[in-house]
Amino acid sequence: MFERIKHMLIKEFAQVFRDPKMRGVIFVMPVVQVLVFGYAVTTDVKHVATAVRDLDNSVASRELIARFEESGYFDIIEYVSDDGRARELVDHGRVRVVLGINHGFEDDLRAGRTAPLQVIVDGTDSNTAGIVLDYSAKIARQFSQKVLVTRFTRLKGLPQEPAQVAMQTRAWFNENLESRNFYVPGVIAIIVLLITLMLTSMAVVREKEIGTMEQIMVSPITPAEFILGKTVPFALIGFADVIGITLVGVFWFGVPIRGNLLLLLAATTLYLMTTLGVGLLISTVSQTQQQAMMSTFFFYFPAVLLSGFMFPIANMPELIQWLTYLNPLRYFLVIVRGIFLKGVGPSILWPQMAALAVMGLVTLWLASRRFRKTLA
C-alpha cells in the first residue's frame, strides 16, 4: 500500500514541478497576489476629491471648509459658484463630494440659529458614500461644538464650556481600526482556496486526457489510495503557500498574529481537506480539463461572495445565510481572523473546526466513491 502511494506522490510532484512556469504560479503568484490585495483591498477612505460651493465666503464658512481639508479625508480640488458646475464635476467623476454653504451662514450662527451645510455625495459606491457622510457629520459636530462654546462664553462672560457627555471609545483586537488587518488574513484563505482547487480539479481529468488512465486501471491501486496520492502533494503545496503568505502578511504588512501558530496549521489541515476534496470531486465528474476549469470558477466565486470576506453574512437574505453553512471558506475566515487578531483558541473555534472536519471527510469520501477505475 505505502509503496503504491509513494510512487503516486513521486509522479504527482514530478508532474507539477516539471514546468518551471508552474513553480512560479504555485509559489510566487500567491505572494504577489497577497501584496497586491494587501494594498488594494481596503475600506479606508482618505483624500476624497471634493468641490466647494461657498456662497457666504465668511470667516465661519472658511473655517468650516478648512476643517474638512485638514482632516485628511477630503482634498478640495475646485471652488465652484453654481450648481451646474458642481453637477458636471460629479457626473464626470472628478469629485466624489460637494460641500455647499449658502448666503447668511455666519449670520445664522451669530444669531443662534441653525446654519445648514449641504453635503452632496456620489452614491455610486454606497460603502464609500456612507463612510464619507460619517466623516462629514463628525467634522460638522466638532465645528458646532466650537460655535456653541464660543456663544456660551459670550453670553455668560466666563471662558468655560457647557456641561456635556464625554464619550471614550476603545477598539479591541484591531486598535487602530485598520481594514488591512481584517482583510489580509482573509486574502490568505481565498488564495489558498484558489490554488488548491485549481490544482486538484485537474488531477483526475488530466489522467483521462493524456491517456494514463488505462495504466491506472490495470494497476492494483485502490480508489482510496489513488485519492490519497493525489491530495498529499497538493496539501503540502497548500501548507507552503499558507506559511509564505502568512510571513508576508506579518512582516510586510505588520498584521498581528496573537494566536497559536500550531492551531493555525491544524485548522489549515482541516481546511485543505475540504478544498482538496471539492477539487477532486470536480475532477472526477469532469470529462475534460476545460469542464474542470469552468466548474472550479463556478464554485470559487460564490464561495468568496458568500463567505463574509467582503459582505457581512448577517446582512444577506435568510435563505442565502443558510446556504453559507455549506461554504468551507466561511468557517476558515472565522478561524484565521480569530487566530490573527483575537488570539482565541480551540475552546472558541471548535465549532468552525468541527464543521471543516466533517466537510473535509465527506468531500474526500464522495471523491473516492465517485472515482472508478474506468474511462467512463
LINLIN-V532049 format. One record per pair of residues at least 12 apart in sequence whose C-alpha atoms are under 10 Angstrom apart, sorted by the first residue. I is the first residue (numbers start at 1). GAP is how many residues later the second one is. Records with the same first field share a line. If there is no record, write none. Layout:
I=GAP  GAP
//
This chain:
1=219  220  221  224
2=223  227
4=215  216  217  218  221  222  225
5=216  217  219  220  221  222  223  224  225  227
6=219  223
7=222
8=213  217  218  219  220  221  222  224  225
9=217  219  220  221  222  223  224  225
10=219  223
11=218  219  222
12=191  217  218  219  220  221  222
13=217  219  220  221  224
16=183  217  218
25=170
26=166  169  170  173  211  212  214  215
27=168  210  211  213  214  217  218
28=213  216  217
29=162  166  212
30=157  158  161  162  164  165  211  212  214  215
31=157  160  210  211  213  214  215  216  217  218
32=213  216
33=154  155  158  212
34=150  151  152  153  154  157  210  211  212  214  215  219
35=149  152  210  213  214  217  218
37=143  146  147  150  151
38=141  142  143  145  146  147  149  210  211  214  215
39=141  144  145  214
40=140
41=138  139  141  142  143  146  269
42=136  137  138  139  140  141  142
43=84  85  88  135  136  137  139  140  267
44=29  84  87  133  134  135  136
45=27  28  29  82  83  84  86  87  90
46=25  26  27  28  29  82  85  86
47=22  24  25  26  27  28  29
48=21  24  25  26  27  28  29  47  48  49  80  84
49=24  25  26  27  28  29  41  44  45  46  47  48  49
50=18  19  23  24  25  26  27  28  29  36  39  40  44  45  46  47  48  49  70  71
51=23  24  25  26  27  28  29  34  35  38  39  43  44  45  46  47  48  49  69
52=13  24  25  26  27  28  29  30  34  45  46  47  48  49  66  67
53=25  26  27  28  29  30  32  33  45  46  47  48  49  65
54=25  26  27  28  45  46  47  48  49  51  63
55=25  26  27  45  46  47  48  49  50
56=44  45  46  47  48  49  50  51
57=44  45  46  47  48  49
58=45  46  47  48  49
59=46  47
60=45  46  47  49  50  83  87
61=39  40  41  42  43  44  45  56
62=39
63=80
64=37  53  75  76  78  79  80
65=34  35  36  74  75
67=72  73  75  76
68=31  67  68  71  72
71=64  65  68
73=59  62  63
74=22  23  58  61  62
75=20  22
76=19  21  22  23
77=17  18
78=16  17  20
79=19  20
80=18  19  20
81=19
82=18
83=15  17
86=12  13  14  34
87=33
90=30  31  32
91=31
93=29
95=26  27
96=24  25  26  27  28  29  32  33  36
97=22  23  24  25  26  32  35  36
98=20  21  22  23  24
99=18  19  20  21  22  37
100=16  17  18  19  20
101=14  15  16  17  18
102=13  14  15  16
103=12
104=12
105=12
109=35  38  39  42
110=37  40  41
111=40
112=35  36  39
114=30
115=29
117=19  23
119=13  14  17  18
120=13
121=12
145=16  17
146=15
148=13  14
149=12  13
172=169  170
173=83  85  165  167  168  169  170
174=81  82  167  168
178=77
180=69  73  74  75
181=68  69  72  73  74  75  76  156  159  160
182=73  127  155  158  159
183=72  126  127  150  154
184=61  62  64  65  66  69  71  153  156
185=60  61  64  65  70  71  72  124  147  148  149  150  151  152  153  154  155  156
186=118  121  122  123  124  143  144  146  147  148  149  150  151
187=58  59  62  122  146
188=53  54  55  56  57  58  61  145  148
189=53  56  79  82  115  120  140  141  143  144  146  147  148
190=110  111  113  114  117  119  139  142  143
191=47  50  51  54
192=45  46  47  48  49  50  53  76  79  80  83
193=45  78  79  81  82  83  86  107  110  111  135  136
194=81  85  102  103  106  107  110
195=39  42  43  46  80  81
196=35  38  39  41  42  45  76  78  79  80  81  82  83  84
197=37  75  77  78  79  80  81  82  83  85  86  95  96  98  99  100  102  103
198=77  78  81  82  85  94  95  98  99  102
199=31  32  34  35  38  77  80  81  84  94
200=30  31  33  34  35  75  76  77  78  79  80  81  82  83  84  92  96
201=74  75  76  77  78  79  80  81  82  83  84  85  88  90  91  92  93  94  95
202=77  78  80  81  82  84  86  87  88  89  90  91  94
203=24  27  28  31  76  77  79  80  81  86  89
204=22  23  26  75  76  77  78  79  80  81  82  83  84  85  88  167
205=75  77  78  79  80  81  82  83  84  85  86  87
206=77  80  81  82  83  86
207=81  82  168
208=78  79  80  81  166  167  168
209=78  79  80
211=164
213=160  161  162
214=159  160  161
215=158
216=157  158
217=155  156  157  158
218=155  156
219=154
221=152
222=146  149  150  151
223=144  145  146  147  148  149  150
224=140  141  143  144  145  147
225=143
226=142  145  147
227=49  50  53  137  138  140  141  142  144
228=136  140
230=46  50
231=41  42  44  45  46  48  49  133
232=40  41  44
234=38  42
235=33  34  36  37  38  40  41
236=33  36
238=30  31  33  34  37  38
239=26  29  30  33
242=22  23  26
243=18  21  22
246=94
250=90
255=85  86
256=83  84  85  86  87
257=79  80  81  82  83  84  85  86
258=79  80  81  82  83  84  85  86
259=77  78  79  80  81  82  83  84  85  86
260=79  80  83  84  85  86
261=78  79
263=72  73  76  81  82  83  86
264=68  71  72  74  75  76  81
266=87
267=64  65  68  69  79  82  83  85  86  87  89  90
268=64  67  68  85  88
269=84  87  88  91
270=58  62  82  83  84  85  86  87  88  89  90  91
271=57  58  60  61  82  84  85  86  88  89
272=56  84  85  88
273=83  84  85  86  87  88  89  90  91
274=53  54  55  81  82  83  84  85  86  87  88  89  90
275=53  54  81  84  85  88  89
276=84  87  88  91
277=82  83  84  85  86  87  88  89  90  91
278=18  21  50  81  82  84  85  86  88  89
279=13  16  17  20  84  85  88
280=12  83  84  86  87  88  90  91
281=82  83  84  85  86  87  88  89  90
282=12  13  14  17  85  88
283=12  13  84  87  88
284=82  83  84  85  86  87  88
285=82  85  86  91
287=88  89
299=28
300=29
302=22  25
303=21  23  24  25  26  27
304=23  24  25  26
305=19  24  25
306=14  15  17  18  19  20  21  23  24
307=14  17  18  19  20  21  22  23  24  25  26  27
308=16  21  22  23  25  26
309=20  21  24  25
313=17
325=30
326=29  30  33
327=28  29  32
328=24  25  27  28  29  31  32
329=27
330=22  26
331=18  20  21  22  23  24  25
332=17  20  21  23  24
333=19
334=15  18  19
335=13  14  15  16  17  18
336=13
//
